[in-house]
């Protein structure tokens, strides 16, 4: 087995930073619990799609007291994306209802590659890359749980939140011999059942086929559920609809070995307007890491969603009460052009992922770009401007007395040398801080061409932006 990338105990300690009073990592002790309405609302919101087994007694179990629920995330990239967000939100709703939630970093299973929903086998990742990815994914998870706690919970809700832990499955595969694992675990699985899984069938029919490594993935995910059941009292697994086969494997394995009734909950897969899964495999990922997708880009992604998605997305991605969503949609339909629903959705999701500061930054960038707001530009930092105009060259230029518009354009390498560049200016082809400037010899004016934050936003033509930071402002 692969060497572990992070000790489970260390990951557990890091997870405890999210809770005010860390509980023992053993089975959850039963306690009085009166938030069953919160769970019922998840069906109304569409977050819970199906439960497994269908004839099980999951509602009564959830209403009987605090339960332990887990959801796994394989660190096949260094960040989670919007396609993963709904699983986290499902866990947050359960945490709000007083349940204890576990987020599992699948560092070991990431080396196998989950075939679910894929047309081809994942490219193998080495241990160091997976370790780096696991750190990034853990940061995303911690950030979302932190922002939920501080931005979406009042004092009473914070007090009633269930505990949250982050674990890493590589910790229990360390030192486990392959032959021993197959002898003790593999004997409980039947080839006919494993072959019947939809994820397996679709891959077997593909031109590439399916490797033995991928085929055994369901075995390892089932064992993860079993391990969490035995060591943490976990009886419920949460996963996307494409994970149903893996959830069933865990259910069947635990029943055979222990006879205990356990459950699976599936959440819907979120797709783009074209019907593609919102994941990195589809090449359309909107990342939770601000270094990969800025708060502004995330905000704009949801602002641009069509009206047809609004009611469903507000129910899925926000904690807004259902009655308030109905009222919001009524107001939205009266004047769809104002995009009230989209703006509220974008604000709620941005705040959950990037916190209040991220939302402020996203709105500031939105005003600076789409409202041509000079006031918004003046409050922006170098970093925010560079995030807003990712492709724009960034220059630091010494401000000298008498610096003209022509000097600015040439020092920023925004125009060609000679008469052609001069003519671009005189023909009205440049804008400084959203204002057209056609006088090449015009000396730069503080507060007009140079903002109070020492920056200038230069635009040549329709789309060519240049960011200039002025040095030696005192002179």
Kinemage of the C-alpha trace (Angstrom):
@kinemage 1
@onewidth
@group {chain A} dominant
@subgroup {mainchain}
@vectorlist {calphas} color= white
{ca unk a 1} P 0.000 0.000 0.000
{ca unk a 2} L 1.083 3.604 -0.585
{ca unk a 3} L 2.741 5.413 2.283
{ca unk a 4} L 0.324 7.847 3.966
{ca unk a 5} L 0.539 11.495 3.035
{ca unk a 6} L -0.873 12.832 6.263
{ca unk a 7} L -1.502 11.071 9.519
{ca unk a 8} L -5.206 10.705 10.260
{ca unk a 9} L -4.658 12.043 13.765
{ca unk a 10} L -2.993 15.187 12.432
{ca unk a 11} L -5.820 15.755 9.983
{ca unk a 12} L -8.271 15.204 12.816
{ca unk a 13} L -6.550 17.843 14.940
{ca unk a 14} L -6.726 20.333 12.096
{ca unk a 15} L -10.415 19.562 11.654
{ca unk a 16} L -11.061 20.281 15.322
{ca unk a 17} L -10.167 23.917 14.816
{ca unk a 18} L -13.647 24.315 13.326
{ca unk a 19} L -15.545 23.381 16.474
{ca unk a 20} L -15.859 25.234 19.728
{ca unk a 21} L -15.638 22.088 21.825
{ca unk a 22} L -13.987 19.144 20.126
{ca unk a 23} L -15.603 15.838 20.885
{ca unk a 24} L -13.855 12.539 21.199
{ca unk a 25} L -13.260 10.985 17.776
{ca unk a 26} L -15.092 7.863 18.916
{ca unk a 27} L -18.778 7.068 18.231
{ca unk a 28} L -21.125 9.985 18.819
{ca unk a 29} L -22.994 9.906 22.106
{ca unk a 30} L -26.797 10.101 21.749
{ca unk a 31} L -28.288 13.440 22.791
{ca unk a 32} L -31.604 15.250 22.560
{ca unk a 33} L -32.134 16.722 19.146
{ca unk a 34} L -35.109 18.702 17.855
{ca unk a 35} L -34.145 19.914 14.384
{ca unk a 36} L -35.898 17.305 12.260
{ca unk a 37} L -37.560 20.082 10.250
{ca unk a 38} L -34.131 21.045 8.940
{ca unk a 39} L -33.665 17.574 7.464
{ca unk a 40} L -37.148 17.457 5.981
{ca unk a 41} L -36.475 20.732 4.223
{ca unk a 42} L -33.516 19.175 2.399
{ca unk a 43} L -35.936 17.100 0.334
{ca unk a 44} L -37.934 20.241 -0.441
{ca unk a 45} L -34.743 22.037 -1.420
{ca unk a 46} L -33.732 19.153 -3.684
{ca unk a 47} L -30.431 18.539 -1.882
{ca unk a 48} L -31.335 14.976 -0.934
{ca unk a 49} L -32.096 13.189 -4.202
{ca unk a 50} L -32.330 9.559 -3.129
{ca unk a 51} L -31.604 7.438 -0.082
{ca unk a 52} L -30.344 3.886 0.023
{ca unk a 53} L -31.815 1.447 0.896
{ca unk a 54} L -35.200 2.816 -0.219
{ca unk a 55} L -37.122 0.840 2.387
{ca unk a 56} L -34.752 1.843 5.187
{ca unk a 57} L -35.532 3.801 8.309
{ca unk a 58} L -33.202 6.763 7.703
{ca unk a 59} L -35.695 9.536 8.612
{ca unk a 60} L -36.350 7.943 12.001
{ca unk a 61} L -32.624 7.461 12.582
{ca unk a 62} L -31.898 11.119 11.817
{ca unk a 63} L -34.704 12.217 14.114
{ca unk a 64} L -33.600 9.937 16.966
{ca unk a 65} L -30.460 11.857 17.879
{ca unk a 66} L -27.108 13.055 16.623
{ca unk a 67} L -25.715 10.762 13.915
{ca unk a 68} L -22.323 10.664 12.185
{ca unk a 69} L -22.303 11.307 8.430
{ca unk a 70} L -19.368 11.337 6.052
{ca unk a 71} L -18.559 12.420 2.538
{ca unk a 72} L -15.284 11.725 0.748
{ca unk a 73} L -13.273 13.922 -1.611
{ca unk a 74} L -10.387 12.443 -3.584
{ca unk a 75} L -7.612 15.053 -3.944
{ca unk a 76} L -7.066 14.561 -7.673
{ca unk a 77} L -6.577 18.341 -7.989
{ca unk a 78} L -5.252 20.964 -5.588
{ca unk a 79} L -8.698 22.519 -5.108
{ca unk a 80} L -12.340 21.581 -4.985
{ca unk a 81} L -14.706 23.112 -7.527
{ca unk a 82} L -18.336 24.205 -7.705
{ca unk a 83} L -19.277 20.656 -8.689
{ca unk a 84} L -18.164 19.569 -5.189
{ca unk a 85} L -19.877 22.426 -3.367
{ca unk a 86} L -23.280 20.820 -3.040
{ca unk a 87} L -21.807 17.887 -1.111
{ca unk a 88} L -20.274 20.336 1.373
{ca unk a 89} L -23.574 22.202 1.643
{ca unk a 90} L -25.346 18.901 2.329
{ca unk a 91} L -22.911 18.257 5.186
{ca unk a 92} L -23.414 21.806 6.479
{ca unk a 93} L -27.188 21.327 6.604
{ca unk a 94} L -26.672 18.126 8.564
{ca unk a 95} L -24.255 19.918 10.874
{ca unk a 96} L -26.855 22.658 11.378
{ca unk a 97} L -29.275 19.933 12.463
{ca unk a 98} L -26.846 18.844 15.181
{ca unk a 99} L -25.243 15.876 13.438
{ca unk a 100} L -21.532 15.175 13.461
{ca unk a 101} L -19.981 15.347 10.003
{ca unk a 102} L -16.755 13.872 8.693
{ca unk a 103} L -15.026 15.050 5.542
{ca unk a 104} L -12.707 12.363 4.251
{ca unk a 105} L -9.674 13.181 2.124
{ca unk a 106} L -9.260 10.193 -0.169
{ca unk a 107} L -5.496 10.403 -0.511
{ca unk a 108} L -5.221 6.621 -0.883
{ca unk a 109} L -8.173 6.200 -3.255
{ca unk a 110} L -6.943 9.131 -5.361
{ca unk a 111} L -4.103 6.878 -6.470
{ca unk a 112} L -6.608 4.365 -7.845
{ca unk a 113} L -8.933 6.753 -9.647
{ca unk a 114} L -12.713 6.671 -9.347
{ca unk a 115} L -14.222 5.492 -12.659
{ca unk a 116} L -17.660 6.940 -11.834
{ca unk a 117} L -18.863 9.346 -14.486
{ca unk a 118} L -15.649 9.104 -16.506
{ca unk a 119} L -15.053 8.048 -20.096
{ca unk a 120} L -11.376 7.215 -19.589
{ca unk a 121} L -8.935 6.359 -16.829
{ca unk a 122} L -7.407 9.145 -14.770
{ca unk a 123} L -3.772 9.962 -15.294
{ca unk a 124} L -1.820 8.514 -12.340
{ca unk a 125} L -0.570 10.955 -9.705
{ca unk a 126} L 2.542 10.455 -7.606
{ca unk a 127} L 2.420 10.563 -3.817
{ca unk a 128} L 3.979 14.028 -3.490
{ca unk a 129} L 1.448 15.551 -5.879
{ca unk a 130} L -1.453 13.937 -4.048
{ca unk a 131} L -0.062 15.214 -0.744
{ca unk a 132} L 0.070 18.736 -2.156
{ca unk a 133} L -3.447 18.375 -3.553
{ca unk a 134} L -4.736 17.100 -0.202
{ca unk a 135} L -3.443 20.230 1.526
{ca unk a 136} L -5.261 22.430 -0.980
{ca unk a 137} L -8.523 20.499 -0.699
{ca unk a 138} L -8.324 20.571 3.089
{ca unk a 139} L -7.874 24.350 3.015
{ca unk a 140} L -10.986 24.655 0.839
{ca unk a 141} L -13.037 22.537 3.239
{ca unk a 142} L -11.833 24.375 6.340
{ca unk a 143} L -12.553 27.719 4.696
{ca unk a 144} L -16.120 26.799 3.742
{ca unk a 145} L -16.941 25.456 7.211
{ca unk a 146} L -15.346 28.525 8.810
{ca unk a 147} L -17.282 30.952 6.601
{ca unk a 148} L -20.530 29.083 7.217
{ca unk a 149} L -20.009 29.330 10.950
{ca unk a 150} L -19.144 33.024 10.948
{ca unk a 151} L -21.366 34.325 8.143
{ca unk a 152} L -24.502 32.173 8.248
{ca unk a 153} L -25.042 31.236 11.897
{ca unk a 154} L -26.318 33.318 14.790
{ca unk a 155} L -25.144 32.642 18.339
{ca unk a 156} L -27.823 30.024 19.006
{ca unk a 157} L -27.076 28.216 15.729
{ca unk a 158} L -23.337 28.203 16.427
{ca unk a 159} L -24.007 26.612 19.805
{ca unk a 160} L -26.143 23.854 18.262
{ca unk a 161} L -23.839 22.997 15.363
{ca unk a 162} L -22.654 19.413 15.247
{ca unk a 163} L -18.917 18.790 15.282
{ca unk a 164} L -16.798 18.500 12.162
{ca unk a 165} L -13.639 16.494 11.576
{ca unk a 166} L -11.339 16.065 8.609
{ca unk a 167} L -9.773 12.631 8.134
{ca unk a 168} L -7.426 11.110 5.563
{ca unk a 169} L -7.968 7.521 4.425
{ca unk a 170} L -4.272 6.928 3.843
{ca unk a 171} L -3.882 6.682 7.633
{ca unk a 172} L -5.687 3.333 7.833
{ca unk a 173} L -4.098 1.822 4.747
{ca unk a 174} L -0.582 2.348 6.079
{ca unk a 175} L 1.111 -0.970 6.637
{ca unk a 176} L -1.873 -2.960 5.404
{ca unk a 177} L -0.657 -5.888 3.326
{ca unk a 178} L -2.295 -6.404 -0.070
{ca unk a 179} L -2.799 -10.126 0.438
{ca unk a 180} L -4.261 -9.615 3.908
{ca unk a 181} L -6.596 -6.933 2.619
{ca unk a 182} L -7.857 -9.076 -0.239
{ca unk a 183} L -8.227 -12.115 2.024
{ca unk a 184} L -10.211 -10.294 4.735
{ca unk a 185} L -12.089 -7.716 2.635
{ca unk a 186} L -12.136 -8.973 -0.944
{ca unk a 187} L -13.796 -12.291 -0.059
{ca unk a 188} L -17.025 -10.425 0.847
{ca unk a 189} L -17.474 -8.999 -2.670
{ca unk a 190} L -19.051 -10.857 -5.584
{ca unk a 191} L -17.860 -10.331 -9.126
{ca unk a 192} L -21.381 -10.395 -10.584
{ca unk a 193} L -22.509 -7.578 -8.311
{ca unk a 194} L -19.377 -5.505 -8.915
{ca unk a 195} L -19.686 -5.969 -12.678
{ca unk a 196} L -23.319 -4.874 -12.606
{ca unk a 197} L -22.510 -1.370 -11.338
{ca unk a 198} L -23.383 1.316 -13.874
{ca unk a 199} L -19.948 2.942 -13.585
{ca unk a 200} L -18.329 -0.396 -14.448
{ca unk a 201} L -20.738 -1.305 -17.244
{ca unk a 202} L -20.314 2.023 -19.045
{ca unk a 203} L -16.537 1.724 -18.926
{ca unk a 204} L -16.480 -1.913 -20.034
{ca unk a 205} L -18.453 -0.907 -23.129
{ca unk a 206} L -16.024 1.911 -23.957
{ca unk a 207} L -13.204 1.568 -26.460
{ca unk a 208} L -10.566 1.955 -23.746
{ca unk a 209} L -12.141 -0.525 -21.375
{ca unk a 210} L -11.399 -0.555 -17.662
{ca unk a 211} L -8.276 -1.365 -15.694
{ca unk a 212} L -8.171 -3.657 -12.677
{ca unk a 213} L -7.051 -0.668 -10.600
{ca unk a 214} L -10.235 1.235 -11.378
{ca unk a 215} L -12.358 -1.870 -10.930
{ca unk a 216} L -11.170 -2.272 -7.327
{ca unk a 217} L -12.054 1.330 -6.441
{ca unk a 218} L -15.480 0.358 -5.120
{ca unk a 219} L -13.819 -2.171 -2.831
{ca unk a 220} L -11.694 0.525 -1.187
{ca unk a 221} L -14.506 3.040 -0.861
{ca unk a 222} L -16.647 0.355 0.745
{ca unk a 223} L -13.855 -0.352 3.212
{ca unk a 224} L -13.595 3.374 4.006
{ca unk a 225} L -17.271 3.359 5.015
{ca unk a 226} L -16.702 0.227 7.092
{ca unk a 227} L -13.662 1.753 8.838
{ca unk a 228} L -15.570 4.939 9.684
{ca unk a 229} L -18.491 2.863 10.888
{ca unk a 230} L -16.299 0.806 13.223
{ca unk a 231} L -14.102 3.628 14.548
{ca unk a 232} L -16.371 6.683 14.432
{ca unk a 233} L -19.876 5.239 14.623
{ca unk a 234} L -20.642 6.482 11.112
{ca unk a 235} L -23.850 5.031 9.652
{ca unk a 236} L -24.539 7.432 6.782
{ca unk a 237} L -22.543 8.226 3.652
{ca unk a 238} L -23.277 11.230 1.449
{ca unk a 239} L -22.299 11.302 -2.220
{ca unk a 240} L -23.285 12.416 -5.707
{ca unk a 241} L -25.706 10.385 -7.776
{ca unk a 242} L -22.740 9.038 -9.725
{ca unk a 243} L -21.516 7.488 -6.457
{ca unk a 244} L -24.573 5.275 -5.952
{ca unk a 245} L -22.707 2.092 -6.892
{ca unk a 246} L -19.923 2.865 -4.417
{ca unk a 247} L -22.460 3.667 -1.694
{ca unk a 248} L -24.228 0.366 -2.338
{ca unk a 249} L -20.926 -1.521 -2.108
{ca unk a 250} L -20.269 -0.016 1.323
{ca unk a 251} L -23.788 -0.793 2.496
{ca unk a 252} L -23.560 -4.421 1.370
{ca unk a 253} L -20.089 -4.928 2.841
{ca unk a 254} L -21.010 -3.538 6.262
{ca unk a 255} L -24.204 -5.594 6.385
{ca unk a 256} L -22.321 -8.797 5.545
{ca unk a 257} L -19.573 -8.189 8.105
{ca unk a 258} L -21.512 -6.582 10.963
{ca unk a 259} L -25.206 -7.015 10.197
{ca unk a 260} L -25.688 -3.335 10.992
{ca unk a 261} L -28.079 -1.191 8.962
{ca unk a 262} L -26.312 1.738 7.310
{ca unk a 263} L -27.498 4.263 4.754
{ca unk a 264} L -26.507 6.217 1.701
{ca unk a 265} L -27.766 9.626 0.645
{ca unk a 266} L -27.250 10.890 -2.889
{ca unk a 267} L -27.240 14.527 -3.923
{ca unk a 268} L -27.941 15.710 -7.466
{ca unk a 269} L -25.088 16.418 -9.840
{ca unk a 270} L -24.963 20.077 -10.832
{ca unk a 271} L -24.551 20.559 -14.552
{ca unk a 272} L -23.843 23.499 -16.834
{ca unk a 273} L -26.449 24.953 -19.187
{ca unk a 274} L -25.141 22.545 -21.838
{ca unk a 275} L -25.728 19.578 -19.536
{ca unk a 276} L -22.058 18.911 -18.731
{ca unk a 277} L -21.012 18.007 -15.207
{ca unk a 278} L -19.380 20.952 -13.454
{ca unk a 279} L -16.044 19.304 -12.863
{ca unk a 280} L -12.433 19.662 -13.819
{ca unk a 281} L -12.703 16.617 -16.084
{ca unk a 282} L -15.160 18.517 -18.265
{ca unk a 283} L -12.726 21.424 -18.533
{ca unk a 284} L -15.223 23.951 -17.167
{ca unk a 285} L -14.329 23.979 -13.484
{ca unk a 286} L -15.057 26.990 -11.304
{ca unk a 287} L -12.619 26.452 -8.435
{ca unk a 288} L -13.075 27.181 -4.727
{ca unk a 289} L -9.441 28.303 -4.417
{ca unk a 290} L -9.246 32.072 -4.955
{ca unk a 291} L -5.858 31.680 -6.668
{ca unk a 292} L -7.535 29.610 -9.399
{ca unk a 293} L -10.918 31.340 -9.567
{ca unk a 294} L -11.077 34.802 -7.992
{ca unk a 295} L -14.050 35.900 -5.849
{ca unk a 296} L -15.046 38.208 -8.729
{ca unk a 297} L -15.007 35.348 -11.255
{ca unk a 298} L -17.026 33.125 -8.918
{ca unk a 299} L -19.526 35.933 -8.317
{ca unk a 300} L -19.891 36.567 -12.036
{ca unk a 301} L -20.351 32.855 -12.740
{ca unk a 302} L -23.536 32.833 -10.672
{ca unk a 303} L -24.689 36.288 -11.784
{ca unk a 304} L -24.655 34.983 -15.371
{ca unk a 305} L -26.831 31.957 -14.643
{ca unk a 306} L -30.100 31.885 -16.636
{ca unk a 307} L -33.449 32.579 -15.000
{ca unk a 308} L -34.409 28.934 -15.513
{ca unk a 309} L -31.801 27.875 -12.921
{ca unk a 310} L -32.596 30.484 -10.301
{ca unk a 311} L -35.175 28.911 -8.016
{ca unk a 312} L -33.409 25.541 -8.040
{ca unk a 313} L -29.962 27.046 -7.422
{ca unk a 314} L -31.214 29.283 -4.608
{ca unk a 315} L -32.621 26.193 -2.892
{ca unk a 316} L -29.479 24.130 -3.487
{ca unk a 317} L -26.645 26.583 -2.909
{ca unk a 318} L -27.947 28.936 -0.219
{ca unk a 319} L -29.331 28.764 3.314
{ca unk a 320} L -32.095 31.249 2.519
{ca unk a 321} L -35.416 30.001 4.001
{ca unk a 322} L -37.756 28.516 1.419
{ca unk a 323} L -40.481 31.123 1.986
{ca unk a 324} L -37.967 33.911 1.454
{ca unk a 325} L -36.841 32.247 -1.790
{ca unk a 326} L -40.466 32.270 -2.989
{ca unk a 327} L -40.755 35.993 -2.253
{ca unk a 328} L -37.413 36.688 -3.920
{ca unk a 329} L -38.485 34.833 -7.052
{ca unk a 330} L -41.798 36.747 -7.133
{ca unk a 331} L -39.883 40.038 -7.064
{ca unk a 332} L -37.412 38.741 -9.630
{ca unk a 333} L -40.178 37.832 -12.098
{ca unk a 334} L -41.605 41.362 -11.899
{ca unk a 335} L -38.407 42.781 -13.407
{ca unk a 336} L -36.014 40.016 -14.573
{ca unk a 337} L -33.643 42.618 -16.020
{ca unk a 338} L -32.538 43.634 -12.524
{ca unk a 339} L -31.316 40.059 -11.966
{ca unk a 340} L -32.283 40.202 -8.290
{ca unk a 341} L -32.226 36.426 -7.927
{ca unk a 342} L -28.844 36.050 -9.651
{ca unk a 343} L -27.240 38.772 -7.534
{ca unk a 344} L -28.550 37.286 -4.300
{ca unk a 345} L -27.404 33.808 -5.310
{ca unk a 346} L -23.953 35.089 -6.300
{ca unk a 347} L -23.607 37.013 -3.036
{ca unk a 348} L -24.577 34.040 -0.855
{ca unk a 349} L -22.255 31.575 -2.610
{ca unk a 350} L -19.313 34.011 -2.740
{ca unk a 351} L -19.701 34.721 0.973
{ca unk a 352} L -19.774 30.995 1.782
{ca unk a 353} L -16.619 30.273 -0.207
{ca unk a 354} L -14.612 33.472 0.268
{ca unk a 355} L -16.182 35.114 3.321
{ca unk a 356} L -17.449 38.659 3.715
{ca unk a 357} L -14.162 40.140 2.501
{ca unk a 358} L -14.341 38.068 -0.676
{ca unk a 359} L -17.867 39.293 -1.350
{ca unk a 360} L -16.818 42.921 -0.849
{ca unk a 361} L -13.928 42.397 -3.263
{ca unk a 362} L -16.204 40.732 -5.847
{ca unk a 363} L -18.708 43.588 -5.738
{ca unk a 364} L -15.924 46.151 -5.907
{ca unk a 365} L -14.491 44.470 -8.992
{ca unk a 366} L -17.956 44.230 -10.529
{ca unk a 367} L -18.567 47.946 -10.073
{ca unk a 368} L -15.122 48.820 -11.394
{ca unk a 369} L -15.530 46.759 -14.553
{ca unk a 370} L -19.203 46.870 -15.425
{ca unk a 371} L -20.288 50.152 -13.856
{ca unk a 372} L -17.099 51.982 -14.909
{ca unk a 373} L -16.869 53.199 -11.336
{ca unk a 374} L -13.764 55.303 -10.657
{ca unk a 375} L -14.645 55.265 -6.956
{ca unk a 376} L -14.492 51.452 -7.010
{ca unk a 377} L -11.154 51.541 -8.830
{ca unk a 378} L -9.723 53.843 -6.163
{ca unk a 379} L -10.497 51.361 -3.412
{ca unk a 380} L -8.931 48.403 -5.210
{ca unk a 381} L -5.572 46.915 -4.286
{ca unk a 382} L -2.894 45.828 -6.754
{ca unk a 383} L -3.953 42.220 -6.195
{ca unk a 384} L -7.632 42.906 -6.839
{ca unk a 385} L -6.877 44.760 -10.064
{ca unk a 386} L -4.650 41.929 -11.252
{ca unk a 387} L -7.355 39.378 -10.391
{ca unk a 388} L -9.938 41.446 -12.218
{ca unk a 389} L -7.775 41.828 -15.315
{ca unk a 390} L -5.889 38.542 -15.231
{ca unk a 391} L -4.437 38.909 -18.708
{ca unk a 392} L -3.489 42.562 -18.280
{ca unk a 393} L 0.242 43.383 -18.121
{ca unk a 394} L 1.233 44.936 -14.779
{ca unk a 395} L 3.903 47.644 -14.735
{ca unk a 396} L 5.585 49.647 -12.020
{ca unk a 397} L 6.610 53.041 -13.416
{ca unk a 398} L 8.500 55.885 -11.797
{ca unk a 399} L 6.326 58.999 -11.729
{ca unk a 400} L 8.343 61.972 -12.916
{ca unk a 401} L 7.250 65.609 -13.197
{ca unk a 402} L 5.577 66.317 -16.526
{ca unk a 403} L 4.749 62.678 -17.336
{ca unk a 404} L 2.207 62.776 -20.165
{ca unk a 405} L -0.460 60.476 -21.509
{ca unk a 406} L 1.897 59.532 -24.331
{ca unk a 407} L 4.657 58.730 -21.804
{ca unk a 408} L 2.257 56.514 -19.850
{ca unk a 409} L 1.197 54.570 -22.941
{ca unk a 410} L 4.752 54.042 -24.138
{ca unk a 411} L 6.205 53.092 -20.749
{ca unk a 412} L 3.400 50.563 -20.297
{ca unk a 413} L 4.197 49.184 -23.792
{ca unk a 414} L 0.551 49.744 -24.676
{ca unk a 415} L 1.133 51.399 -28.050
{ca unk a 416} L 3.759 51.029 -30.788
{ca unk a 417} L 6.580 53.536 -31.077
{ca unk a 418} L 6.428 56.322 -33.594
{ca unk a 419} L 3.502 58.065 -35.241
{ca unk a 420} L 1.237 54.994 -35.186
{ca unk a 421} L 1.111 54.942 -31.407
{ca unk a 422} L 0.628 58.697 -31.251
{ca unk a 423} L -2.268 58.441 -33.693
{ca unk a 424} L -3.998 55.747 -31.588
{ca unk a 425} L -4.225 58.300 -28.787
{ca unk a 426} L -5.344 61.264 -30.910
{ca unk a 427} L -7.947 59.104 -32.623
{ca unk a 428} L -9.547 58.404 -29.238
{ca unk a 429} L -8.340 54.838 -28.912
{ca unk a 430} L -7.315 54.895 -25.253
{ca unk a 431} L -9.089 55.233 -21.910
{ca unk a 432} L -7.501 55.992 -18.547
{ca unk a 433} L -9.564 54.949 -15.542
{ca unk a 434} L -12.623 54.490 -17.787
{ca unk a 435} L -12.323 57.999 -19.276
{ca unk a 436} L -11.354 58.509 -22.930
{ca unk a 437} L -8.180 60.588 -23.312
{ca unk a 438} L -7.324 61.912 -26.787
{ca unk a 439} L -4.622 64.464 -25.885
{ca unk a 440} L -1.229 62.780 -26.128
{ca unk a 441} L 0.665 65.693 -24.516
{ca unk a 442} L -1.725 65.998 -21.582
{ca unk a 443} L 0.245 65.881 -18.321
{ca unk a 444} L -1.096 63.248 -15.952
{ca unk a 445} L -3.319 64.655 -13.213
{ca unk a 446} L -3.550 63.133 -9.740
{ca unk a 447} L -7.082 62.077 -8.966
{ca unk a 448} L -7.944 61.831 -12.659
{ca unk a 449} L -5.277 59.874 -14.499
{ca unk a 450} L -3.618 58.636 -11.308
{ca unk a 451} L -5.962 57.376 -8.618
{ca unk a 452} L -5.531 57.980 -4.906
{ca unk a 453} L -4.298 54.394 -4.487
{ca unk a 454} L -1.391 55.112 -6.856
{ca unk a 455} L -2.809 53.077 -9.739
{ca unk a 456} L -3.904 53.744 -13.299
{ca unk a 457} L -6.062 51.448 -15.413
{ca unk a 458} L -5.186 51.933 -19.061
{ca unk a 459} L -7.304 50.514 -21.865
{ca unk a 460} L -6.361 50.464 -25.528
{ca unk a 461} L -9.198 49.595 -27.872
{ca unk a 462} L -12.054 47.473 -26.526
{ca unk a 463} L -10.309 44.755 -24.536
{ca unk a 464} L -6.598 45.488 -24.068
{ca unk a 465} L -6.044 46.481 -20.450
{ca unk a 466} L -2.812 47.569 -18.743
{ca unk a 467} L -2.330 48.122 -15.017
{ca unk a 468} L 0.212 50.700 -13.877
{ca unk a 469} L 1.421 51.208 -10.345
{ca unk a 470} L 3.144 54.528 -9.890
{ca unk a 471} L 6.312 54.742 -7.828
{ca unk a 472} L 7.757 57.776 -6.082
{ca unk a 473} L 4.320 59.383 -5.692
{ca unk a 474} L 5.735 61.977 -3.309
{ca unk a 475} L 7.465 63.764 -6.166
